[in-house]
Amino acid sequence: MLILGLQKTTLLDFPGKVASTIFTGGCNFKCPYCHNSELVIPPADAFAFSEEEIFDHLIAKKRVLDGVCITGGEPTLHKDLPDFIKKIKDLGLLVKLDSNGTNPAMLRGLIDNGLVDYIAMDIKNSKEKYNSIACMKNFDIKPIEESVSILLEGKVDYEFRTTIMKECHDSSDMIAIGEWLKGAKAYYLQSYKESEQVINPIFSPHDYDTLKDFVNLLKPYITNTNLRGVD
Ligand code: SF4
């Protein structure tokens, strides 16, 4: 595991839980809007935490923590993620995983082995426009489709979520996504926040009314569609 960040306590990252958040290094996507560029393309001199440092913290704080959120970067790029999570579960802590859905085999294994309690999967856009955001070489939508299907089985608590940008998402994308994720347990639309810290600051946010219109377009497909982090 390449662990490049640790937030010792958060009430925001794991719904309804007190958690620590662990940030893994490296991602196979290069979303221009990504705020974690130093995790996606780590600098050569990036400080990395040892597993020992992480577990020293978790053991010391496990009485006040409900769980651990593992985010990135893309955590499923790390082949030893299941072993790492097993050690967290052995401490009696819950585990939430954030993923871009490109490793359905690992998601399946984590779910089948009871190693994950909540998965949040990014949906970048409608299938046709997916890689205009993901910017992945040799992109293939099939692993993403497979991960969506695995979560829709409902064997683990989950959510889908999309960061919405004026240049990328329109009403027809919302309908296409709604048809794709139909019946999902929860779907959140998050508005893009302009920043010079992102990988490539080329996008801008939709206005609030447009975001509300998108939610209303999606509700016939996914009843539990909501805005998140939008004032
Ligand atoms: S998938 Fe997530 S971590 Fe990777 S580049 Fe996109 S926003 Fe950043």
Residues whose N, C-alpha, C, O or C-beta is under 5 A from the ligand:
A	BS01	SF4	C27 F29 K30 C31 C34 V40 G72 G73 E74 N100
